[in-house]
Amino acid sequence: MRVQEWYGWHFPELKALITDNQAYTRTVLTLGNRVNAATTDLSEVLPEEVEAEVKEAAEISMGTEVCVHLFVLILGCCSLFCCCCGGGVGAVLGVMCSCL
């Protein structure tokens, strides 16, 4: 999945923690930049124990910073995937704007 490849540059540890494509995409869409992990509630997307692991991994991630243009592309791909899987377009666009 292209999202995993692109977002993997920023937060490579996430792929090992979340193997389900839909959960991965919803996590990326909700989280945005990994620096948001400590303050982002992922409880609607992930089980509690996985959420804790994601937040822990984000703090020590070896990933690189990415430009806002790449984030727009990644979040756009995530929103399309979520819409195809039954997510609401309005909610997805609202989350995208808050992640940047």
C-alpha positions in Angstrom: 0.0 0.0 0.0 1.4 3.4 -1.0 0.4 5.1 2.2 2.6 2.6 4.2 5.5 3.3 1.9 5.3 7.1 2.1 4.3 7.4 5.8 7.0 4.8 6.6 9.6 7.5 5.9 8.1 9.5 8.7 7.1 6.8 11.2 8.6 3.4 10.0 7.8 1.6 13.3 4.0 2.0 12.7 3.9 -0.7 10.1 5.1 -3.4 12.5 2.6 -2.3 15.1 -0.5 -2.1 12.8 -0.7 -4.8 10.1 -4.3 -4.2 9.1 -4.5 -1.8 6.1 -7.7 -0.1 7.2 -6.5 0.4 10.8 -3.2 1.7 9.6 -4.9 4.2 7.3 -7.3 5.4 9.9 -4.4 5.8 12.4 -2.4 7.8 9.9 -5.4 10.0 9.1 -6.1 10.6 12.8 -2.5 11.0 13.9 -1.0 13.0 11.1 2.4 14.0 12.2 3.9 11.6 14.7 4.7 14.4 17.1 0.9 14.6 17.7 0.9 11.1 19.2 1.1 12.1 22.8 -2.0 14.4 22.5 -4.0 12.4 20.0 -6.8 10.1 21.1 -6.6 6.9 19.0 -9.1 5.0 21.1 -11.7 5.0 18.3 -9.2 3.6 15.8 -7.0 1.2 17.9 -7.3 -1.1 20.9 -6.0 0.4 24.1 -2.8 -1.7 24.2 -1.9 -0.9 20.6 -2.6 2.8 21.1 -0.1 2.8 24.0 2.5 1.0 21.8 2.0 3.5 18.9 2.4 6.5 21.3 5.6 5.0 22.8 7.1 4.2 19.4 6.3 7.7 18.1 8.4 9.2 20.9 11.5 7.3 19.9 10.9 6.9 16.1 13.8 6.8 13.8 11.7 8.3 11.0 12.5 11.5 9.2 10.5 14.8 9.1 8.5 15.2 5.9 7.3 18.3 4.2 3.7 19.5 4.4 3.2 18.7 0.7 3.9 15.0 1.3 1.6 15.0 4.3 -1.2 16.4 2.1 -0.6 13.6 -0.4 -0.5 10.9 2.3 -3.6 12.2 4.0 -5.4 12.5 0.7 -4.7 8.9 -0.1 -5.9 7.9 3.4 -9.1 9.9 2.9 -9.8 8.2 -0.4 -9.2 4.8 1.1 -11.5 5.6 4.1 -14.2 6.8 1.8 -14.1 3.6 -0.2 -14.3 1.6 3.0 -17.4 3.4 4.3 -15.9 6.4 6.1 -17.7 9.7 5.8 -16.2 12.3 3.5 -17.0 15.3 5.8 -15.4 13.6 8.8 -12.3 12.6 6.9 -11.8 16.1 5.5 -12.2 17.6 9.0 -9.5 15.3 10.4 -7.2 16.0 7.5 -7.3 19.7 8.2 -6.6 19.2 11.9 -3.6 16.9 11.2 -1.5 19.5 9.3 
